[in-house]
Amino acid sequence: MLSNTATPRYYGKFRDSVLRGEIPVNEMISYEMNRIDALIANPNYYYDDKAVEGWIAFCEKELTLTDGSDFNMLDSFKLWGEEVFGWYYFETRTIWNPNAKGGGKGGYVKKEYKKRLTLKQYLIVGRGAAKTLYDTCIHAYYENVDTSTTVQLATAPTMRQAEEVLGPYRTAIARAPGPLFQFLTEGSLQNTTGNKKDRLKLASTKKGIQNFITNSLLEVVPMSIDKLQGRRDRVASVDEWLSCDIREDPIGAIEQGSSKLNDYLIIATSSEGTIRNGVGDTIKMELLKILRGEYYAPHISIWWYKLDDVAEVGDPRMWIKANPNLGKTVTYEVYQRDVERAEKSPENRNDILAKRFGIPMEGYTYFFTFEETQPHNKQDFWNMSCSMGADLSQGGDFCSFVFLFPLSQFRFGVKTVNYISEFTLHKLPTAMRAKYEHFIKEGSLVVMDGTILDMMDVYDDIDRHITQAGYDVRCLGYDPYNAREFISRWVTENSEFGVEKVIQGARTESVPLTELKKLASERMLIFDQEMMTWTMGNAITIEDTNGNKKLLKKSYEAKIDAVAAMMDAFVAFKLNKDMFD
């Protein structure tokens, strides 16, 4: 039944369970529920229960698990698949009809076309949720039921991971439990010249899995941008995209080609990754904006499972927030053992928190969590007093300035301006240069002429910026390295009052870093520039034998200069509070 008023069957059951308090859900799932409720209320979108039930019936009749046992579709799969197969809209097109009115002259006529609403679906879910099997269900249906499908793609960071999508599919082909697969697997692959009914119609080959009736191929491809670009796959699955250590977006690369086809579909499934400030974090930021309603994207489905807080790791009742199939595809005992292992083995803690519970602690001890690095709404601190921090560099690092504005309720506004040379920009790799150019557009990065930065040119520009922005700089904190010329001129033109040298090292950094961390965790650092998001996400810390923290970066290209400048500004503020009374 096609209806623009009906509540989706499986979502309706899920929503009722949530409202009754039977299923705890996190903030992200709540956002997605709001988005689905909006679809239900929109008369332009239609729910097709027959399409959903047809997909479920096909999977349960024709597929098996890798051990050969019967496949009974999980409630979570029905919920996710319902958003793929259940929602449609009608598109009116004006086309030429040579016999529009039965005559010979023809004319333009309007026709309505039924279109699938969901073109991309993102699933971020804890390890052990059988997400790869869900990919299999999508691929098998489109290769054998939807005859318009030709080439399909399955990709993952490694070929072994990508091949996992084919496992249950190959087992089903070998066992042929249902009538359709029985028909498709009758005959011989070697029979290419005899009667067509004696030829094998569905088989696993060197190319992948092929349907010789529909001429459809499911191909496994490594997650390399060079391998993904230029393809035109109507259906694609991207597994463990948050664990890929590549500089460009594999989902975007696939979509460039697929978007030229009608009703393409991309399913992106992953557990939380252990790589920060990569492609995954960029995608997650976009997903957050969609979930929060910052922009309208009805063609994208998002199911993002995670714990809301690391404290929930100690409460097994909350674990289902991170894995809706807990107790079905993976046991509570397995999760409990991982919790105990994380407590006893700190080297495994970050991986377990990320992969099992969706908490992006990542592979290093990152100083700021992913949530703490998310920008706020646009801010303007015109004519407001502030403390300025300076982390000065002439070479490949940023020459960074941060302005810290004391606000009400112990909050601080944050703005940053950073400088690099033209030479530094031009020698960047393509992907990193694109990121830098984004910072240039937002005004947080300024490119100066030459091979190295001239500190007096930097001084002139930041002085101009302060004047134009109307900032009232009351004090200045600075790292003494490479700062002599700049600070000497500042003191000459402004006075030495409020100018504070901030010595670097674990003993001197630990206290201000701890205080900044507390402010960030309570969302009291108010910033709106993605430069701050990026540099905060790059910051890691090490501890000395006394537990004192020192700020570091994980690699040369992972810049943290704006964070260091923010710390300098904070130290100067603490030492000169009386100037802000």
C-alpha positions in Angstrom: 0.0 0.0 0.0 1.4 3.4 -1.0 0.3 6.0 1.5 1.3 9.6 2.4 -0.3 9.3 5.9 0.7 5.8 7.1 3.2 5.3 10.0 6.0 2.9 8.9 5.3 -0.5 10.4 8.7 -1.3 12.0 9.6 2.2 12.9 6.2 2.5 14.6 6.9 -0.6 16.7 10.4 0.8 17.6 9.1 4.2 18.5 6.4 2.8 20.8 9.0 0.7 22.6 11.2 3.8 23.0 8.3 5.8 24.4 7.4 3.1 26.8 11.0 3.1 28.1 11.7 -0.4 26.9 14.6 0.6 24.6 17.0 3.3 25.7 18.3 5.4 22.8 21.0 8.0 22.5 20.8 11.6 21.4 21.7 10.7 17.7 18.9 8.1 17.4 16.4 10.6 19.0 17.4 13.1 16.3 16.8 10.5 13.5 13.4 9.6 15.0 12.5 13.3 14.8 13.5 13.2 11.1 11.4 10.2 10.4 8.4 11.7 12.2 8.8 14.7 9.9 8.7 12.4 6.9 5.5 10.9 8.2 3.9 14.3 8.6 5.0 15.5 5.1 2.2 14.8 2.5 4.8 14.8 -0.3 6.4 11.5 0.9 4.8 8.1 0.6 5.3 4.9 2.5 5.2 1.6 0.6 4.8 -1.3 2.9 4.8 -3.8 0.0 8.3 -2.8 -1.0 9.6 -3.3 2.5 7.8 -6.6 3.0 9.0 -7.8 -0.4 12.6 -7.2 0.6 12.2 -9.0 4.0 10.5 -12.0 2.4 13.2 -12.4 -0.3 16.0 -12.3 2.3 14.3 -14.8 4.7 13.4 -17.2 1.9 16.6 -17.1 -0.2 19.5 -16.2 2.1 21.3 -18.3 4.8 23.9 -17.6 7.4 27.5 -18.6 6.7 27.0 -21.7 8.8 24.1 -22.7 6.6 21.4 -22.0 9.2 18.1 -20.3 8.4 18.1 -16.5 8.1 15.6 -14.7 10.3 15.9 -11.0 9.8 16.7 -8.9 12.8 14.4 -6.1 14.0 17.2 -3.6 13.5 17.6 -4.7 9.8 13.9 -4.2 9.3 14.1 -0.8 10.8 17.1 0.3 8.7 15.8 -1.3 5.5 12.4 0.3 6.0 14.0 3.7 5.5 15.7 2.4 2.3 12.8 0.6 0.7 9.8 2.2 2.4 9.9 5.9 1.4 9.1 7.4 -2.1 8.1 10.6 -3.7 6.8 11.5 -7.2 8.7 13.6 -9.6 6.8 15.3 -12.4 8.7 15.7 -15.7 7.8 17.3 -19.0 8.8 15.1 -21.9 8.3 15.0 -25.6 5.7 12.6 -26.9 5.6 12.3 -30.7 2.0 11.2 -30.5 0.7 13.2 -27.5 -2.9 13.5 -28.7 -3.0 10.6 -31.1 -1.9 12.8 -34.0 1.3 12.9 -35.9 2.7 16.2 -34.7 3.3 15.3 -31.1 3.8 17.5 -28.1 5.0 17.9 -24.6 3.3 15.9 -21.9 3.7 15.8 -18.1 4.5 12.4 -16.5 4.9 11.4 -12.9 7.8 9.1 -11.9 8.0 7.2 -8.6 11.4 7.8 -7.0 13.1 6.2 -4.0 13.7 8.8 -1.3 16.8 7.4 0.4 19.9 7.5 -1.7 22.5 7.2 1.1 22.3 5.4 4.5 24.9 5.8 7.2 25.1 3.2 10.0 27.5 3.7 12.8 27.1 0.9 15.2 29.1 -1.2 17.8 31.2 -4.1 16.7 29.2 -7.4 16.6 26.0 -5.9 15.3 26.1 -7.9 12.0 26.2 -4.8 9.9 28.1 -6.6 7.1 25.2 -9.1 6.9 22.9 -6.2 6.4 25.0 -5.1 3.4 24.6 -8.6 2.1 20.8 -8.4 2.3 20.9 -5.1 0.3 23.2 -6.4 -2.4 21.5 -9.8 -2.9 18.1 -8.2 -3.3 19.2 -5.7 -5.9 21.1 -8.3 -7.9 18.3 -10.8 -8.2 15.0 -8.9 -7.8 15.6 -5.4 -9.1 16.4 -6.2 -12.8 17.5 -2.6 -13.5 20.6 -3.1 -11.3 23.8 -3.8 -13.3 27.1 -3.2 -11.5 27.3 -3.2 -7.7 30.3 -2.5 -5.5 31.4 -3.7 -2.1 34.4 -2.0 -0.5 36.2 -1.9 2.8 39.7 -0.8 4.1 41.0 -4.3 3.3 40.0 -6.9 0.8 39.4 -9.4 3.5 36.9 -7.1 5.1 35.2 -6.4 1.8 35.0 -10.1 1.0 33.0 -10.7 4.2 29.9 -9.1 2.4 30.0 -12.0 -0.1 30.2 -14.8 2.6 26.5 -15.3 3.4 25.6 -14.7 -0.3 28.0 -17.4 -1.5 26.6 -19.8 1.1 23.0 -19.1 0.0 24.0 -19.7 -3.7 25.6 -23.1 -2.7 22.7 -24.2 -0.6 19.8 -22.6 -2.6 17.3 -22.7 0.2 14.5 -20.7 -1.6 12.7 -21.2 -4.9 14.4 -18.3 -6.7 17.9 -19.4 -5.8 17.0 -23.0 -6.7 16.0 -21.8 -10.2 19.0 -19.5 -10.6 21.6 -22.1 -9.5 20.3 -24.9 -11.8 22.6 -25.8 -14.6 26.3 -25.5 -15.2 28.6 -22.5 -15.5 30.6 -24.3 -18.2 27.6 -24.7 -20.4 27.8 -21.6 -22.6 26.5 -22.9 -25.9 23.7 -25.3 -25.0 20.1 -24.8 -24.0 19.7 -21.6 -21.8 17.8 -23.5 -19.2 20.8 -25.7 -18.6 23.1 -22.8 -17.9 23.9 -21.5 -14.4 22.2 -18.1 -13.9 23.8 -17.0 -10.6 27.3 -17.9 -9.6 30.3 -16.8 -7.6 33.1 -16.1 -10.1 36.5 -14.5 -10.2 34.9 -11.2 -10.9 32.6 -11.4 -7.9 29.0 -12.7 -7.8 27.2 -12.5 -11.2 23.6 -12.9 -12.3 23.7 -13.9 -15.9 20.0 -13.2 -16.5 20.1 -9.5 -15.3 23.7 -9.2 -16.4 24.4 -7.8 -12.9 27.8 -8.0 -11.1 28.6 -7.6 -7.4 32.3 -6.7 -7.4 34.7 -6.4 -4.5 37.1 -3.4 -4.7 39.7 -2.2 -2.2 39.1 1.2 -0.6 41.4 3.2 -2.7 40.3 6.5 -4.2 42.0 5.6 -7.5 39.9 2.3 -7.6 36.6 4.0 -6.6 36.6 7.1 -8.9 35.2 6.8 -12.4 32.8 4.0 -11.6 29.0 4.0 -12.0 27.6 1.6 -9.4 23.9 1.7 -8.9 24.3 0.0 -5.5 27.4 0.3 -3.3 28.3 -0.7 0.3 31.2 0.9 2.1 32.2 -1.0 5.2 34.3 0.3 8.1 34.7 3.7 6.5 35.6 5.2 9.9 38.7 2.9 10.1 40.1 3.9 6.7 43.3 5.9 6.8 42.9 7.7 3.5 42.9 11.4 2.8 39.8 11.6 0.6 36.2 10.6 1.1 35.5 7.1 -0.4 31.7 7.6 -0.1 32.0 10.9 -2.0 34.2 9.2 -4.7 31.6 6.5 -5.3 28.8 9.0 -5.3 30.4 11.1 -8.0 29.8 8.3 -10.5 26.6 6.8 -9.0 24.8 10.1 -8.9 24.6 10.0 -12.7 22.3 7.0 -12.4 18.7 6.9 -11.5 17.8 5.9 -7.9 21.4 5.0 -6.9 22.0 3.7 -3.3 25.0 3.8 -1.1 25.1 2.0 2.3 27.9 3.1 4.5 28.3 0.9 7.6 31.0 1.1 10.3 31.8 0.9 13.9 33.4 4.0 15.4 37.0 4.5 14.2 40.4 5.0 15.8 41.5 7.8 13.5 41.0 11.4 14.3 40.7 14.4 12.0 40.5 12.1 9.0 37.8 11.7 6.4 35.6 10.0 9.0 35.4 13.0 11.4 34.6 15.3 8.5 31.7 13.1 7.5 30.5 12.8 11.1 30.4 16.6 11.4 28.1 16.7 8.3 25.9 14.0 9.7 25.6 15.9 13.0 24.4 19.0 11.1 21.8 17.0 9.3 20.6 15.3 12.5 20.3 18.6 14.3 18.3 20.0 11.5 20.9 22.6 10.5 20.1 21.7 6.9 17.5 19.6 5.2 18.7 16.3 3.7 15.7 13.9 3.3 17.7 11.6 0.9 20.1 10.6 3.7 19.3 8.1 6.4 21.4 8.1 9.6 21.4 5.5 12.3 24.2 6.4 14.7 24.5 4.2 17.8 26.7 5.1 20.7 26.7 5.7 24.4 25.9 9.3 25.4 28.6 9.3 28.0 31.6 7.2 28.9 30.1 6.8 32.4 27.4 4.5 30.8 30.1 1.9 30.1 29.6 0.8 33.7 25.8 0.3 33.2 24.9 -2.8 31.0 21.4 -1.5 30.7 22.7 1.3 28.5 24.9 -0.8 26.2 22.1 -1.3 23.8 22.5 2.4 22.9 25.7 1.4 21.1 24.5 -2.0 19.7 20.8 -2.6 19.1 21.6 -6.3 18.4 23.2 -6.9 21.7 22.0 -10.2 23.1 21.2 -11.4 19.5 24.3 -11.2 17.4 26.8 -10.7 20.2 26.4 -11.6 23.9 26.4 -9.4 27.0 29.2 -11.7 28.2 31.4 -10.7 25.3 30.8 -7.0 26.1 31.5 -7.6 29.8 34.8 -9.3 29.1 35.8 -6.3 26.9 34.9 -3.9 29.7 37.0 -5.9 32.2 39.9 -6.0 29.6 39.7 -2.2 29.1 40.0 -1.7 32.9 43.0 -4.1 33.2 44.7 -3.2 29.9 44.9 0.6 29.2 46.5 0.0 25.8 43.3 -1.7 24.6 40.9 0.8 26.3 40.5 3.3 23.5 39.9 0.7 20.9 37.2 -1.0 23.0 35.5 2.2 23.9 35.4 3.2 20.2 34.5 -0.2 18.6 32.1 -1.6 21.2 30.5 1.6 22.6 30.9 4.2 19.9 32.9 6.6 22.0 35.6 8.2 19.8 38.6 7.9 22.1 40.7 6.8 19.2 44.1 5.3 18.9 45.9 8.0 20.8 45.1 9.7 24.1 43.4 12.7 22.5 43.0 15.6 24.7 39.6 16.7 23.5 36.8 14.3 22.7 35.0 14.6 19.4 31.9 16.2 21.0 34.2 18.9 22.6 35.6 19.9 19.3 32.2 20.6 17.6 31.8 24.3 16.7 29.0 26.5 18.1 26.8 28.9 16.2 28.3 32.0 14.6 29.6 34.5 17.2 30.6 38.1 17.1 32.8 39.6 19.8 32.9 43.2 18.5 34.4 45.7 20.9 34.8 43.1 23.7 37.9 42.8 25.9 40.0 39.8 25.5 43.3 38.0 26.2 45.5 37.3 23.3 47.7 34.2 22.9 50.6 33.9 20.5 52.4 30.7 19.2 54.8 32.0 16.7 56.5 30.1 13.8 58.2 31.1 10.6 58.4 27.7 9.0 56.0 24.9 8.3 53.9 25.2 11.5 51.2 27.8 11.9 52.0 31.2 13.4 48.9 31.2 15.6 46.9 33.9 17.5 43.9 33.1 19.7 41.7 35.7 21.3 40.0 34.6 24.5 36.9 36.7 25.5 35.6 36.3 29.1 31.8 35.9 29.0 29.1 35.5 31.6 28.7 32.2 33.5 32.5 31.4 33.3 32.4 30.9 29.6 35.0 32.1 27.1 34.6 33.1 23.5 37.3 31.9 21.2 38.6 33.4 17.9 41.7 32.5 16.0 43.9 33.8 13.2 46.8 31.8 11.8 49.5 32.5 9.3 51.5 30.4 6.8 53.8 31.3 3.9 52.8 30.9 0.3 55.6 28.4 -0.1 54.2 26.2 2.7 50.8 26.2 1.0 52.0 25.3 -2.4 54.1 22.3 -1.2 51.1 20.7 0.5 49.5 17.4 -0.8 46.3 17.9 -2.7 43.9 16.7 0.0 45.6 18.8 2.8 45.7 21.8 0.6 41.9 21.6 0.1 41.5 21.7 3.9 43.8 24.7 4.2 41.9 26.5 1.4 38.7 26.0 3.4 40.3 27.6 6.4 41.4 30.5 4.2 37.8 31.0 3.1 36.5 31.1 6.7 39.2 33.7 7.5 41.0 31.7 10.1 44.1 31.2 7.9 46.1 33.9 6.1 48.7 33.2 3.5 51.7 35.6 3.4 54.1 36.1 0.5 57.5 34.4 0.4 59.1 31.1 1.7 59.2 32.0 5.4 57.0 34.3 7.4 58.3 37.9 8.1 57.3 38.6 11.7 56.9 42.3 11.1 54.5 41.6 8.2 52.6 39.2 10.5 52.6 41.9 13.2 51.1 44.5 10.7 48.4 42.1 9.6 47.3 40.9 13.1 47.3 44.5 14.3 45.1 45.4 11.4 42.8 42.5 12.2 42.5 43.5 15.8 41.5 47.0 14.8 39.0 45.9 12.2 37.4 43.3 14.5 37.2 45.8 17.3 39.0 43.6 19.9 40.1 45.2 23.1 43.3 43.2 23.9 44.0 43.6 27.6 46.9 41.1 28.0 49.1 38.8 25.9 50.5 35.4 26.6 53.2 34.0 24.4 55.6 31.1 23.8 59.1 32.7 23.9 60.3 30.5 21.0 60.8 32.7 17.9 58.9 35.6 19.6 61.6 38.1 20.4 61.1 40.5 17.5 57.3 40.4 17.7 57.1 40.9 21.4 59.6 43.7 21.4 57.5 45.7 19.0 54.3 44.9 20.9 55.8 46.2 24.1 57.1 49.3 22.4 53.7 50.1 20.8 51.4 48.9 23.6 53.3 48.7 26.9 54.7 45.8 28.8 51.8 45.5 31.2 49.9 42.3 30.8 52.5 40.6 28.6 53.3 37.2 30.0 55.9 34.7 28.9 54.4 31.1 29.0 57.2 28.5 29.4 56.4 25.2 27.6 56.7 21.9 29.4 54.6 19.4 31.4 55.1 21.2 34.7 53.8 24.6 33.4 51.2 23.3 30.9 49.4 20.8 33.0 47.3 23.1 35.1 46.0 25.4 32.3 45.4 22.4 30.0 43.3 20.7 32.7 41.2 23.8 33.2 40.7 24.2 29.5 39.7 20.6 29.2 37.1 21.1 31.9 35.7 24.2 30.1 35.6 22.2 26.8 33.8 19.2 28.4 31.1 21.6 29.7 30.9 23.3 26.3 32.0 26.6 27.8 34.6 27.4 25.1 32.5 29.1 22.5 34.1 28.9 19.1 32.6 28.9 15.6 35.7 28.3 13.4 36.5 24.9 11.9 40.2 25.7 12.4 39.6 25.3 16.1 37.7 22.1 15.6 40.6 20.7 13.5 43.5 21.8 15.8 41.6 20.7 19.0 41.0 17.3 17.3 44.8 17.0 16.6 45.8 17.6 20.2 47.2 14.7 22.2 48.9 14.7 25.6 51.6 12.8 27.4 52.2 12.6 31.1 55.4 12.7 33.1 56.0 10.6 36.1 54.1 13.0 38.3 51.0 13.0 36.1 51.7 16.4 34.6 50.3 16.8 31.0 52.1 18.2 28.0 50.5 19.1 24.7 51.7 17.3 21.6 50.6 16.5 18.1 50.6 12.9 16.6 52.3 13.9 13.4 53.9 16.9 11.6 50.8 17.7 9.5 48.5 17.5 12.5 48.8 21.2 13.6 47.9 22.2 17.2 49.3 25.7 17.2 45.9 27.4 17.8 45.4 25.2 20.9 48.9 26.2 22.2 48.0 29.8 21.6 44.7 29.4 23.4 46.6 28.0 26.4 48.9 31.0 26.3 45.9 33.3 26.2 44.3 31.5 29.1 47.5 31.7 31.2 47.7 35.5 30.5 44.1 35.9 31.5 44.5 34.1 34.8 47.5 36.3 35.6 45.7 39.5 34.7 42.1 39.0 35.9 42.0 42.4 37.5 42.2 44.0 34.0 38.8 42.5 33.2 36.9 43.7 36.2 
